[in-house]
Amino acid sequence: MEKALHEIRDQTADTNIFLGTKDLRMWQERLSQATADTPKDQMAIAMRRVGIAQLRLGQEKEAVQSLGRAFQMAREAKLKPEELGESLFF
């Protein structure tokens, strides 16, 4: 039983859509691999996804910072508000 519980714990990060950190890690990795040539609109969208993933994990302070940065990046990239609209619902 203990072994089964350890396996569940270890798999949660990658398989649980509510408690897992898979999405957050994926989007953070994409941001870390960005270069000066990465389009600003893609950076803004990736930062927005980081913020949404942080909210889902209860990381409110970090999420507010990430979503704020995403908003600023979107302004610089001249994205339309509806292109970042999903951020308004999380």
C-alpha positions in Angstrom: 0.0 0.0 0.0 2.8 2.4 0.9 4.5 1.7 -2.5 1.2 2.5 -4.3 0.9 5.8 -2.5 4.4 6.7 -3.4 3.7 6.0 -7.0 0.6 8.1 -7.0 2.5 11.0 -5.3 5.3 10.7 -7.9 2.8 10.7 -10.9 0.6 13.5 -9.6 3.0 16.2 -10.9 2.6 14.9 -14.5 -0.9 13.4 -14.6 -3.2 15.4 -12.3 -4.8 18.3 -14.2 -5.7 20.1 -11.0 -2.6 19.5 -8.8 0.0 18.7 -11.4 2.8 21.0 -12.4 3.3 19.7 -15.9 1.8 22.7 -17.7 3.7 25.2 -15.5 7.0 23.5 -16.1 6.4 23.3 -19.8 5.6 27.0 -20.3 8.4 28.0 -18.0 10.8 25.9 -20.1 9.6 27.6 -23.3 10.2 31.0 -21.7 13.7 30.0 -20.6 14.5 28.8 -24.1 13.4 32.1 -25.7 16.0 34.2 -27.5 16.1 37.8 -28.5 14.6 36.7 -31.9 11.6 35.1 -30.2 8.5 37.1 -31.3 7.1 39.2 -28.5 3.5 37.9 -29.1 4.7 34.4 -28.4 6.5 35.5 -25.3 3.3 37.3 -24.1 1.2 34.2 -24.7 3.7 31.9 -22.9 3.9 34.2 -19.9 0.1 34.3 -19.8 0.0 30.5 -19.7 2.6 30.5 -16.9 0.3 32.9 -14.9 -2.8 30.7 -15.5 -0.9 27.6 -14.4 0.3 29.4 -11.3 -3.2 30.4 -10.4 -4.4 26.8 -10.8 -1.7 25.7 -8.3 -2.6 28.4 -5.8 0.4 30.6 -6.5 -1.5 33.8 -6.5 1.3 36.3 -6.0 3.4 34.7 -8.6 0.5 34.5 -11.0 -0.4 38.2 -10.6 3.2 39.1 -11.4 3.3 36.7 -14.4 0.0 37.9 -15.8 1.1 41.5 -15.3 4.2 40.8 -17.3 2.2 39.1 -20.0 -0.1 42.2 -20.2 3.0 44.4 -20.6 4.5 42.1 -23.2 1.2 42.0 -25.1 1.1 45.8 -25.2 4.6 45.9 -26.6 3.7 43.2 -29.2 0.5 45.2 -30.0 -1.7 42.2 -29.4 -5.4 42.7 -29.5 -7.1 42.4 -26.1 -9.1 39.3 -27.3 -5.9 37.5 -28.0 -5.2 37.6 -24.2 -8.8 37.3 -23.2 -8.4 34.0 -21.5 -6.4 35.7 -18.8 -9.5 37.6 -17.7 -11.3 34.4 -16.7 -8.7 32.9 -14.4 
